[in-house]
Amino acid sequence: MASVATKNTWLILHRWFGIITALFLFVAAVTGSVLTARATIDRWANDDLFTYTGEASDRLAPIDAVALYEAANPGIQVTGFPLSSDDTENIVITVAPKPGEAALAYDEVFLNPASGEATGTRSTDPGLSNRQIIPLILELHYNLLVGDVGRIFMGFVAIGWLISSGIGLYLTLPRKGPFFKNWRPAWTYSPKRSLARQMLDIHRASALWLFPFLFILAFTSVTLNFFSEFWDPFATTIAPLEKSLFHLDAPYPEGAVPVLTYADALALAESQAAAVGSEWKPATMLYYQNWNLYGTTFSDTGDLNYKYLGPIYHYFDAVSGDWVHEVNPYTDSAGLVMIRSVYPLHSGEIGGWLTVFFVFVLGLATAEQCFTGIWLWLKRRGPRVAAKKKTHSSASGKA
């Protein structure tokens, strides 16, 4: 067992890691919990954009509604949309100006599914309006609204969280045996104890019971914040991708214009999926202007989701219709599994709504640990400072 002096050294490190990261980690934890319900909150805050008030029988297939919108707006390129939607909702599409066209003040359009006409638009840049509140929360969670500097800073906060969690686990270990008998009290909480002891119990017991899951959350935070600098090159070095495309430079940095339609691309994708024996259903259509590629995502349900390792992608040349690329983490190398597992694990989407709810709980638990940790530090700081002053005065008097 570790000596008292050793444990005190690690306690000081745990305390200071916690003090330095607590505020930023608290912000990330609270915003992360909110983001588990971002789709619901967005629909509630922008009901006028999302709600379709017409008859369900009048609805067109999304791909047909998009074709009507494109025909009526020749200067706008639709870059993505779902292939299915709820009967009570408009169709949400993403857009960009075609090469040479003026910039748009929006990048998201809501289509009337009966006519393909735009019923509303918005920018997905962060802002304080109800239209942009979810992007604001997302950016606050990821980079504190200060771009790459904030992302890197939050990455170091996540590293501090990871290290502090490991030290915290070590500090709960008993200093003498019997091991399990003496470790057991650290896992418990009693409302009959003093407030200070209750706060310690909550801080310690919640961390112990949730440790494996909080560790995963902290680790995926590090990998997401340092994805291009560390995780992507690390994963592809450990296990190079069998099929790689987007690691190359895009061939059309100024954008391009497709020749084929989305309907053409969907037919090609469905044919390719059938040829490789996939039973998954097409979920969304995409267009990459700087690659001049159409993409189709496939999922188990036909709705875009990130269960398991997320969707499968098929890409086709938007001029010739040739198959170009597949992104399939279920058949590619372990490197792609490492890359594609990070977001589903961090968001909780890997197992559906139940694991998403669990990540919501983990966010609240992390916020609680930030609060109880700072409370305990402040509570004990006064006696520690007084003791040091007394020791210093005694030493001065003897001198």
C-alpha positions as CSV (number, residue, x, y, z in Angstrom):
1,M,0.0,0.0,0.0
2,A,1.1,3.6,-0.7
3,S,2.5,5.6,2.2
4,V,0.7,8.6,3.6
5,A,3.3,11.0,2.1
6,T,2.8,9.5,-1.4
7,K,-1.0,9.8,-1.1
8,N,-0.7,13.4,0.1
9,T,1.4,14.2,-3.0
10,W,-1.2,12.7,-5.3
11,L,-4.0,14.5,-3.4
12,I,-2.3,17.8,-4.0
13,L,-2.1,17.0,-7.8
14,H,-5.7,15.9,-7.9
15,R,-6.8,19.1,-6.1
16,W,-4.9,21.4,-8.4
17,F,-6.0,19.6,-11.6
18,G,-9.5,19.9,-10.3
19,I,-9.2,23.6,-9.4
20,I,-7.7,24.5,-12.8
21,T,-10.2,22.6,-14.9
22,A,-13.4,22.8,-12.8
23,L,-15.0,25.8,-14.3
24,F,-14.4,24.9,-17.9
25,L,-15.3,21.2,-17.3
26,F,-18.5,22.4,-15.6
27,V,-19.5,24.4,-18.7
28,A,-18.7,21.4,-20.9
29,A,-20.6,19.0,-18.7
30,V,-23.8,21.1,-18.5
31,T,-23.8,21.9,-22.2
32,G,-23.1,18.3,-23.0
33,S,-26.1,17.2,-21.1
34,V,-28.2,19.8,-22.9
35,L,-26.9,18.6,-26.3
36,T,-28.2,15.1,-25.7
37,A,-31.7,16.6,-26.3
38,R,-30.6,19.1,-29.0
39,A,-33.0,17.8,-31.7
40,T,-36.0,18.1,-29.3
41,I,-34.9,21.5,-28.0
42,D,-34.3,22.8,-31.6
43,R,-37.8,21.7,-32.7
44,W,-39.4,23.2,-29.6
45,A,-37.6,26.5,-30.1
46,N,-38.3,26.7,-33.8
47,D,-41.6,25.1,-34.2
48,D,-42.6,27.5,-36.9
49,L,-39.7,26.2,-39.1
50,F,-40.1,22.5,-38.5
51,T,-43.9,22.1,-38.5
52,Y,-45.8,21.1,-41.6
53,T,-49.5,21.9,-41.4
54,G,-50.7,20.4,-44.7
55,E,-52.2,17.0,-45.4
56,A,-50.0,14.0,-45.1
57,S,-51.4,12.6,-48.4
58,D,-50.0,15.7,-50.2
59,R,-46.4,15.1,-49.2
60,L,-43.9,14.4,-52.0
61,A,-40.9,12.1,-51.5
62,P,-38.1,14.3,-50.1
63,I,-36.0,13.7,-53.2
64,D,-38.8,15.0,-55.4
65,A,-39.4,18.1,-53.2
66,V,-35.6,18.8,-53.4
67,A,-35.7,18.5,-57.2
68,L,-38.5,21.1,-57.4
69,Y,-36.5,23.5,-55.1
70,E,-33.3,23.1,-57.2
71,A,-35.3,23.8,-60.4
72,A,-36.7,27.0,-58.8
73,N,-33.3,28.1,-57.4
74,P,-30.6,27.5,-60.1
75,G,-28.0,29.5,-58.2
76,I,-28.2,27.3,-55.1
77,Q,-26.7,23.9,-54.6
78,V,-28.5,21.5,-52.2
79,T,-25.7,19.8,-50.2
80,G,-27.7,17.4,-48.1
81,F,-31.1,16.2,-47.0
82,P,-32.9,13.2,-45.4
83,L,-34.6,10.6,-47.5
84,S,-37.4,10.3,-45.0
85,S,-39.2,12.7,-42.7
86,D,-42.0,12.8,-40.2
87,D,-45.5,13.4,-41.6
88,T,-45.9,16.5,-39.4
89,E,-42.5,18.1,-40.3
90,N,-41.0,20.1,-43.2
91,I,-38.0,18.8,-45.0
92,V,-34.7,20.2,-43.7
93,I,-32.0,20.7,-46.4
94,T,-28.5,22.2,-46.3
95,V,-27.5,24.5,-49.1
96,A,-24.6,26.5,-50.5
97,P,-24.1,28.9,-53.4
98,K,-23.0,27.3,-56.7
99,P,-19.5,28.4,-57.9
100,G,-19.5,32.0,-59.0
101,E,-22.8,32.8,-57.2
102,A,-23.2,35.3,-54.4
103,A,-22.8,34.1,-50.8
104,L,-26.0,33.2,-48.9
105,A,-27.0,34.5,-45.5
106,Y,-28.3,31.0,-44.6
107,D,-27.1,27.4,-45.0
108,E,-30.3,25.6,-44.0
109,V,-33.7,25.7,-45.7
110,F,-37.0,24.3,-44.6
111,L,-39.1,22.9,-47.5
112,N,-42.8,22.5,-47.8
113,P,-43.0,18.8,-48.5
114,A,-46.0,19.2,-50.8
115,S,-44.6,21.9,-53.1
116,G,-40.8,22.0,-52.6
117,E,-41.0,25.7,-51.7
118,A,-39.0,27.2,-49.0
119,T,-41.0,28.0,-45.9
120,G,-38.0,29.4,-43.9
121,T,-34.3,29.6,-43.8
122,R,-31.6,30.0,-41.1
123,S,-27.9,30.1,-40.6
124,T,-26.3,27.4,-38.4
125,D,-23.6,29.7,-37.1
126,P,-23.8,30.2,-33.4
127,G,-26.0,33.0,-32.1
128,L,-28.3,34.1,-29.3
129,S,-31.6,33.9,-31.3
130,N,-33.8,30.8,-31.0
131,R,-32.7,29.9,-34.6
132,Q,-29.1,29.6,-33.6
133,I,-29.2,28.6,-29.9
134,I,-28.2,24.9,-30.5
135,P,-25.2,25.8,-32.6
136,L,-24.2,28.3,-29.9
137,I,-24.4,25.6,-27.2
138,L,-22.5,23.1,-29.4
139,E,-19.7,25.6,-30.0
140,L,-19.6,26.6,-26.3
141,H,-19.3,22.9,-25.5
142,Y,-16.6,22.2,-28.0
143,N,-14.4,25.3,-28.1
144,L,-15.9,28.0,-25.7
145,L,-16.8,30.0,-28.8
146,V,-13.2,31.0,-29.6
147,G,-12.5,28.6,-32.5
148,D,-9.4,26.4,-32.7
149,V,-7.7,28.1,-29.7
150,G,-10.7,27.2,-27.6
151,R,-10.8,23.7,-29.0
152,I,-7.2,23.0,-28.2
153,F,-7.6,24.6,-24.7
154,M,-10.6,22.4,-24.0
155,G,-8.6,19.4,-25.2
156,F,-6.0,20.1,-22.5
157,V,-8.9,20.5,-20.0
158,A,-10.0,17.0,-21.1
159,I,-6.5,15.7,-20.5
160,G,-6.5,17.3,-17.0
161,W,-9.9,15.6,-16.4
162,L,-8.5,12.3,-17.5
163,I,-5.5,12.5,-15.3
164,S,-7.4,13.8,-12.4
165,S,-9.9,11.0,-12.7
166,G,-7.1,8.4,-12.5
167,I,-5.6,10.1,-9.5
168,G,-9.0,10.3,-7.8
169,L,-9.5,6.5,-8.3
170,Y,-6.0,5.9,-6.7
171,L,-6.8,8.1,-3.8
172,T,-9.8,6.1,-2.8
173,L,-7.8,2.9,-2.4
174,P,-7.2,1.9,1.2
175,R,-3.8,2.4,2.8
176,K,-4.0,-1.0,4.6
177,G,-5.9,-4.3,4.4
178,P,-8.2,-6.0,4.3
179,F,-8.5,-4.3,0.9
180,F,-12.2,-4.7,-0.1
181,K,-13.5,-4.3,3.4
182,N,-11.6,-1.0,3.8
183,W,-12.4,0.2,0.3
184,R,-16.1,-0.4,0.7
185,P,-16.9,2.8,2.7
186,A,-15.6,4.9,-0.2
187,W,-18.5,3.6,-2.4
188,T,-21.2,4.6,0.1
189,Y,-23.3,7.7,1.0
190,S,-25.3,8.5,4.1
191,P,-27.6,11.5,4.7
192,K,-27.0,11.1,8.4
193,R,-23.4,12.4,8.2
194,S,-22.3,16.1,8.4
195,L,-22.7,18.3,5.3
196,A,-19.0,18.3,4.6
197,R,-18.9,14.5,4.8
198,Q,-21.9,14.1,2.6
199,M,-20.3,16.3,0.0
200,L,-17.2,14.2,0.1
201,D,-19.3,11.0,-0.1
202,I,-21.2,12.3,-3.1
203,H,-18.0,13.4,-4.8
204,R,-16.1,10.2,-4.2
205,A,-18.9,7.6,-4.6
206,S,-20.4,9.0,-7.8
207,A,-16.9,9.0,-9.3
208,L,-16.3,5.4,-8.3
209,W,-19.6,4.0,-9.4
210,L,-19.4,5.8,-12.8
211,F,-15.6,5.7,-13.2
212,P,-15.4,3.4,-16.4
213,F,-18.0,5.5,-18.2
214,L,-16.6,8.9,-17.1
215,F,-13.2,7.7,-18.2
216,I,-14.5,6.9,-21.7
217,L,-16.2,10.3,-21.8
218,A,-13.0,12.0,-20.8
219,F,-10.9,10.0,-23.3
220,T,-13.2,10.6,-26.2
221,S,-13.2,14.3,-25.3
222,V,-9.4,14.3,-25.8
223,T,-9.6,12.4,-29.1
224,L,-12.4,14.7,-30.5
225,N,-10.6,17.9,-29.5
226,F,-7.3,16.6,-30.9
227,F,-8.8,14.6,-33.7
228,S,-6.8,15.9,-36.7
229,E,-3.6,16.5,-34.7
230,F,-3.6,13.2,-32.9
231,W,-6.4,10.7,-33.1
232,D,-6.9,10.4,-36.9
233,P,-3.1,10.0,-37.7
234,F,-2.6,7.7,-34.7
235,A,-5.5,5.4,-35.7
236,T,-4.5,5.3,-39.4
237,T,-0.9,4.6,-38.5
238,I,-1.8,1.7,-36.1
239,A,-4.2,0.2,-38.7
240,P,-4.1,2.0,-42.2
241,L,-7.5,2.3,-43.9
242,E,-8.2,-0.3,-46.6
243,K,-10.2,2.4,-48.5
244,S,-9.0,6.0,-48.2
245,L,-10.1,9.1,-50.1
246,F,-10.7,12.1,-47.9
247,H,-7.2,12.1,-46.5
248,L,-6.2,13.5,-49.9
249,D,-6.6,17.1,-51.1
250,A,-9.9,18.0,-52.6
251,P,-9.6,18.3,-56.4
252,Y,-12.1,21.2,-56.7
253,P,-11.2,23.8,-54.0
254,E,-13.4,26.4,-55.7
255,G,-16.3,24.1,-56.0
256,A,-17.9,22.3,-59.0
257,V,-21.3,21.7,-60.6
258,P,-22.8,18.2,-60.8
259,V,-24.2,16.8,-64.1
260,L,-26.2,14.0,-62.5
261,T,-29.2,14.5,-60.3
262,Y,-29.8,13.3,-56.8
263,A,-32.3,10.7,-58.2
264,D,-29.5,9.4,-60.4
265,A,-27.1,9.2,-57.5
266,L,-29.6,7.4,-55.2
267,A,-30.3,4.8,-57.9
268,L,-26.5,4.2,-58.2
269,A,-26.1,3.9,-54.5
270,E,-29.0,1.5,-54.0
271,S,-27.5,-0.6,-56.8
272,Q,-24.1,-0.6,-55.2
273,A,-25.5,-1.5,-51.8
274,A,-27.4,-4.4,-53.3
275,A,-24.2,-5.6,-55.1
276,V,-22.2,-5.8,-51.9
277,G,-25.1,-7.5,-50.1
278,S,-26.0,-4.7,-47.7
279,E,-29.5,-4.8,-46.2
280,W,-29.3,-1.3,-44.7
281,K,-31.6,1.4,-46.1
282,P,-30.6,4.8,-47.6
283,A,-31.0,7.5,-45.1
284,T,-29.6,10.8,-46.4
285,M,-28.2,12.3,-49.6
286,L,-25.1,14.5,-49.7
287,Y,-23.1,16.5,-52.3
288,Y,-19.5,17.6,-51.8
289,Q,-18.8,20.6,-54.0
290,N,-15.0,20.5,-53.6
291,W,-15.0,16.8,-54.6
292,N,-17.9,16.9,-57.1
293,L,-19.2,13.7,-55.5
294,Y,-22.6,12.6,-54.5
295,G,-22.9,10.6,-51.3
296,T,-25.6,8.4,-49.8
297,T,-25.6,7.2,-46.2
298,F,-27.1,3.9,-45.3
299,S,-28.4,3.0,-41.8
300,D,-30.2,0.1,-40.2
301,T,-33.5,2.0,-39.9
302,G,-33.3,4.4,-42.9
303,D,-32.9,7.4,-40.6
304,L,-29.5,8.9,-40.0
305,N,-28.2,7.7,-36.7
306,Y,-24.9,6.8,-35.0
307,K,-25.8,3.5,-33.4
308,Y,-23.0,1.0,-33.4
309,L,-20.3,2.7,-35.6
310,G,-22.6,5.0,-37.5
311,P,-23.8,4.9,-41.1
312,I,-22.2,3.4,-44.2
313,Y,-21.3,5.9,-47.0
314,H,-21.2,5.3,-50.8
315,Y,-19.8,8.0,-53.1
316,F,-20.2,8.5,-56.8
317,D,-18.7,10.9,-59.3
318,A,-21.4,13.6,-60.0
319,V,-20.4,13.8,-63.7
320,S,-19.7,10.2,-64.8
321,G,-21.7,8.3,-62.2
322,D,-18.7,6.1,-61.5
323,W,-18.4,4.5,-58.0
324,V,-15.6,6.3,-56.2
325,H,-15.4,5.4,-52.6
326,E,-17.0,3.6,-49.7
327,V,-16.7,4.4,-46.0
328,N,-17.7,1.2,-44.1
329,P,-16.4,0.8,-40.6
330,Y,-17.9,-2.7,-40.4
331,T,-15.6,-4.1,-43.1
332,D,-12.6,-1.7,-43.2
333,S,-9.6,-1.7,-40.9
334,A,-9.4,-1.4,-37.1
335,G,-8.2,2.2,-37.8
336,L,-11.6,3.2,-39.2
337,V,-13.3,1.5,-36.2
338,M,-11.1,3.6,-33.9
339,I,-12.0,6.8,-35.8
340,R,-15.7,6.1,-36.1
341,S,-16.3,4.8,-32.6
342,V,-15.3,8.1,-30.9
343,Y,-18.4,10.2,-31.7
344,P,-21.0,7.5,-31.0
345,L,-19.3,6.8,-27.6
346,H,-19.0,10.4,-26.6
347,S,-22.5,11.3,-27.6
348,G,-24.1,8.1,-26.3
349,E,-25.6,7.4,-29.7
350,I,-23.7,4.1,-30.0
351,G,-26.6,2.2,-28.3
352,G,-29.6,4.4,-29.1
353,W,-31.8,6.5,-26.8
354,L,-30.9,4.6,-23.6
355,T,-27.2,5.3,-23.9
356,V,-27.9,8.9,-24.9
357,F,-29.8,9.3,-21.7
358,F,-26.9,7.7,-19.8
359,V,-24.6,10.3,-21.3
360,F,-27.0,13.0,-20.1
361,V,-26.7,11.5,-16.6
362,L,-22.9,11.4,-16.9
363,G,-22.9,15.1,-17.8
364,L,-24.8,16.0,-14.7
365,A,-22.5,13.7,-12.6
366,T,-19.5,15.5,-14.0
367,A,-21.0,18.9,-13.2
368,E,-21.8,17.6,-9.7
369,Q,-18.2,16.5,-9.2
370,C,-16.9,19.9,-10.3
371,F,-19.2,21.6,-7.8
372,T,-18.5,19.3,-4.9
373,G,-14.8,19.3,-5.6
374,I,-14.6,23.1,-5.4
375,W,-16.9,23.2,-2.4
376,L,-14.6,20.7,-0.5
377,W,-11.5,22.7,-1.5
378,L,-13.0,26.0,-0.3
379,K,-14.3,24.3,2.9
380,R,-10.9,22.9,3.8
381,R,-8.8,25.8,2.5
382,G,-9.4,28.0,5.6
383,P,-8.2,25.4,8.1
384,R,-5.2,24.6,5.9
385,V,-4.2,28.2,5.6
386,A,-4.7,28.8,9.3
387,A,-2.5,25.7,10.1
388,K,0.3,27.0,7.8
389,K,0.2,30.4,9.4
390,K,0.4,28.9,12.9
391,T,3.3,26.7,11.9
392,H,5.1,29.7,10.3
393,S,4.5,31.8,13.4
394,S,5.8,29.1,15.7
395,A,8.9,28.7,13.5
396,S,9.5,32.5,13.5
397,G,9.1,32.6,17.3
398,K,11.6,29.9,17.9
399,A,14.1,31.7,15.6
